Amino acid sequence: MKITEIEAQITDLKAQKAKKVKEVRTLATAEDSKVEDVQKGLAEVDDFDKQIANSQAELETLQRAQKLPEIEGGNKVKIDPNKEQETAEVRDFMHYLKTGEKRDNGMTTVDAGVVIPKEILDIQKVPTDVRNLSALINRVTVTSGMGTLPILQKNTARLTTAEERAENPEIAKAVLKNVDYKALTYRGALPLSMEMVQDAPNLKTLLNTYVQEAKELTEQYQIGQVLQTATAVAAATTDDLKTAYNTGLANYSRQWVVTESFYNAVDLLKDGNGRYLLQDSIASATGKTLFGASVTVVAGDVFGGGAKAFVGDPKAFVIEALRSDVSIEWDHNENYEHILAVALRADFKPADTNAGKFITFGSGK
């Protein structure tokens, strides 16, 4: 197996592991989750770790072999037993980088510029935060572009006693709140030249992921705007945070969605016994809990910047009316290019506005 193939394999395994970790965390936080299912998921994560480690070891072995010098015609050359030796095009390109001198053999030029040979074109991508808030909210598929969704509010009804043979007393009526929605269209396209696709085979796959992430980030920021409409709470101390968490949210499934600044500020806090407030937990997206509730960290600008947090039940608080979610690609022959496009038709609304609070955390301890 070639070095490039092993590198691609490692990248794929890491992506599969990240997906499995997300599934296990979601499963662990579900009310009806089973311990054996969570343990099975963790075992699969461990298996991915072993496969990644084995592939990494194989990669390092081949890389060391590539660096071993052999004598050929009095000159030292690098030999890779799993890779064809450098073409004249690559050697001429490297010569150009060092000297600025263009050779006539092998090297390709366009409009006096040098084309990077695909053998050494190495696509690098900055990782994107994959914590998508759409996994935490109530996502409902709708069949029309606009309409009304009935939302059942928190149950406060109780049963009452009755004398024998007396008529059954009525239970308090369920409270339904109608939420009006109008699906807006969010869309974008990314054109690729055919030359780019041909010269960098993995570019198309990477950019397909890129446009999908753009769609997910669109959802992220729209959900963040809705969460900011929750009841505002100013907190300056640890006690303020505890009060916000402990009161007004009974019977809701509570969790935290926090900015990096909030996470950092709380991560430095300790209780009266000197213990840090954030505790370890495999069920949380960050591996931490605050007052026993899982913590999800988002970029600061999702909440408008600063040390801010939503505490409560995002699934009860936010509803996404999803009309369509489309990914397409096509060739634009007139310009000799390939188009990647995504479109999202959705609306994001607060549903049960009692299901959460939006906290701005000050500098107090």
Residue, then its C-alpha position, 0 to 999 in steps of 0.5 A: m500500500k502506498i503512503t498516500e493510500i495509508e494517509a487516506q485510510i487514516t483520515d477515513l478511520k478518524a472520521q468514522k471514529a468521530k461519528k461513532v463517538k458522537e453516536v455514543r454520546t447521544l446514546a448515553t444522554a438518551e433517557d431510554s439508553k441501555v448500558e450494554d448499548v453504550q458499552k458496545g459503542l465504546a468498544e467500537v470506538d476502541d477498535f477504531d483507535k487500534q486500527i488508527a494506531n496500526s495504520q499510523a505504525e505502517l505509515e511511519t515504517l514506509q516513511r522511514a523506508q522512503k528516507l533511506p539513501e541509496i547510491e545511484g550514479g554517485n548521487k544519493v537518492k531517496i527510495d520508496p519501495n511502495k511509490e514510483q520514483e519522482t517524475a521529471e516533472v516533479r524534479d524540474f518543479m523542485h528545481y524551479l522552487k530552489t533556483g527560479e530557473k525553468r527547465d524545458n523537460g517535464m515541467t508544465t507551465v500556463d501563462a508563464g506560471v508553473v503548474i504544481p505537479k499532482e504527485i506533490l499536491d498535498i491538500q490540507k484542511v483545517p478541521t471544523d468544529v463538528r458539534n452541530l446544535s441541530a442534534l440537540i433540538n426538535r427537528v420536524t420535517v414539514t410538507s409545506g413552505m409555511g404553516t403552523l406547528p402545534i407544540l404541547q407545553k409542559n404538563t402541570a396536570r395532576l389527578t384528584t381523589a374521587e368518592e366511590r361511584a362518583e363521576n371521574p374528575e377531569i384532568a386539566k386540559a393539555v396546553l397547545k401552543n401554535v408556532d407559525y413558521k415560514a421556511l427560508t431558503y439558505r443556499g450556496a455553490l462552490p465552483l471548481s475548475m476541471e483542472m483542479v478536480q483532475d490534478a487533485p483527486n481528493l479535492k472534490t471529496l474534501l470540498n464536498t465536506y466543506v460545503q456540507e459543513a457550511k450548511e451545518l454552520t448555518e443551522q448552528y448560528q440560526i439555532g444560536q439566535v433562538l437560544q439567545t431569546a431565552t429568559a435573560v439571567a446575569a450571573a456574577t458568582t458560582d452561586d448565581l450559576k447554581t441558582a439559575y440551574n436549580t430553579g425554574l427548570a424542574n422536570y426539564s432535561r437540563q443541559w448546558v450550551v456554552t461559549e468558549s469564554f464561558y467554558n474557560a471561566v467556569d473551568l477555573l472555578k472551584d467549590g468550597n472544598g476546592r474541587y473544580l465545578l466541571q466534572d469528567s463525563i463520557a456522556s458529554a460532548t466535551g467530556k465534562t459536566l456542570f452541576g451534573a448536566s452535560v456541556t456542549v461548547v460552541a464558538g463565541d459568535v454563535f451567542g454574540g460573543g462573551a461568556k454566555a450560556f444556555v441552560g435548559d432543554p434545547k429540544a423543548f426550547v427550539i423547533e426547526a421546521l425543515r422543508s428540504d435539505v438538498s445537496i447537488e453537483w453538476d458540470h458547467n460545460e461552458n466554463y469547463e468547471h464542476i459545481l458543488a451546491v447545497a440548499l436548506r429550506a427551514d425556519f427556526k423558532p422558539a417552542d417552549t420558552n419556559a424550557g431554558k435560560f440564557i446566562t451572561f456570566g460576569s467576572g465574579k467568583 
